[in-house]
Amino acid sequence: MSDTSQLSDDERRLAELGYKQELNRSWSSFSNFAISFSIISILAGCFTTFGQGFNNGGPIAISWGWPIVSLFILLIGFTMSELVSAYPTSGGIYWWASKMGGPRAGFFTGWLNLIGLVAVTASVAYGCATFIDLTLSTWSESFAGGYSLTRVFLIFVIVLAAAAALNIYSGHLMAVMNNISVWWHVFGALAIVLILVLVPDNHQSLSYVFTERFNNSGYDGGSNSSSVYWLLVVPFGLLLTQYTITGFDASAHLSEETHSAANAAAKGIWRSIAYSAIGGWILLLAFLFAVPNGADGAPDNAGVGAGGVAYIFTTSLGADLAALVLFISAAGQFFCATACMTSASRMLFAFSRDRAVPGSSQWSKVSANRVPARAVMLVGVVSGLITLPALVEVNIGTAEDPLIVPTAFYAVVSVAVIGLYLAFLIPIWQRWRMGDAFEPGSWNNGSKYKWMNLVAVIEIVIISIYFILPFVPQGVPFSDDFSWKFVNYAPILTVGSLILLAIWWQVSARHWFTGPKKTIDTEVVEAFND
């Protein structure tokens, strides 16, 4: 029988779950929290999707929508913290679903999680590229020769390549980068808030920030009081919050590289959500108070709607300070993109380790640095391919007064949100169904799971329905103004993927996929049970 006396508590628990320690367990509790905090990244989502909230509902969709939705997401986080404490493996979400619901639940959960993680990597890297371009354009007049989709896409490819190179170099380097990223986000966000409070000549009123509403979506003739406004437009605006506060499952995916993972990864999930929710709300309120006035002395809602946060900065702060704020955000987004790639590659590694991905033998290989380097490269390549539609210009304005809408970007964002949250839904639901048969870890919700898990499932179902709907009227099939370039292709990717997965499962996968495969000798596992 193999000797188990030399294993650490983390390695022993991992062995009980059926895996040997292959990855380098060098991450501290803070590093585990840091990667989820970095992926949530208030310097990414709050900046890149601010226009989504502002145009779909106005300030109220942000000032009220952010804290309300954040509370629901925190409930989701609590349910997942309980699960990672019980099952601290890199497979994370997929492993939990397999354990509680069987191979089919694990198969679909794993693929949804993988699709979501790749999409979030793509969306964050593209957002980072956009803000790098904005920073350079603001700093240098010679660079600002008009917005170029091609130029932004090239920067996007460079960002993906750089993030991949850093991930391949060392897993420990990623832990160090994420530690730095936390402080960059804290002090960077604080600096931006202080600049927006102290520098602008005037600020908007409390009434504007907390009661102003409008509808720039194009739906219902711009009405801000109809049922369409409240039941369709404002929920579209909530994508800002739902997208920003996501990716916190990274704490689970890095659990095999974290010390005291059963407790550290659980706290990493809910703390990253809670701190991001507070910091993000303060940051977004600072944006809203700094909205500039137009020539008529009224808030320039049209200018901000078209130009997003960059318009607020350049108009209220001037070029130099605006460039500094944009640089702080762009750097934070690069940290975020790098962390997203780390999380996605670990999920791909774990899922491939269990032979669920075509070419599994390649993506489950670990380099000399104990990093799944080939999985990292695949994530980078696929992220670039699914973002190719971003090269198509989508203008819902006119030639004289253009309003370029990043429909492809928002579609990738929607894919990320839907994929990740549907993957979360399955094990959350399975845990509720197990009831008292579930064996909790050191961190758990006690009997509160009975209502927390149900609320989490309902919230996920609702947001998943909204985010496959067309964001603008021109994307509604069979409408007079319909055009394919306006289509939200999130349902094509997500629903299409689910259909293909269902066919694959029925025809082939159910005959050979049996869930997580043990990578450690059976007698070693039995030694822990004696």
Secondary structure, 3 states (H helix, E strand, C coil): CCCCCCCCHHHHHHHHCCCCCCCCCCECHHHHHHHHHHHHCCCCHHHHCHHHHHHEECHHHHHCHHHHHHHHHHHHHHHHHHHHHHCCCCCCHHHHHHHHHCHHHHHHHHHHHHHHHHHHHHHHHHHHHHHHHHHHHHHCCCCCCCCCHHHHHHHHHHHHHHHHHHHHHCHHHHHHHHHHHHHHHHHHHHHHHHHHHHCCCCCCCHHHHHHCCEECCCHHHHCCCCHHHHHHHHHHHCHHHHHHCCCCCHHHHCHHHECCHHHHHHHHHHHHHHHHHHHHHHHHHHHHHCCCECCCCCECHHHHHHHHHHHHHHHHHCHHHHHHHHHHHHHHHHHHHHHHHHHHHHHHHHHHHCCCCCCHHHHCCCCCCCCCHHHHHHHHHHHHHHCHHHHCCCECCCCCCCCECCHHHHHHHHHHHHHHHHHHHHHHHHHHHHHHHCCCCCCCCHHHHHHHHHHHHHHHHHHHHHCCCCCCHHHCCCCCCCCHHHCCCHHHHHHHHHHHHHHHHHHHHHHHCCCCCCCCCHHHHHHHHC
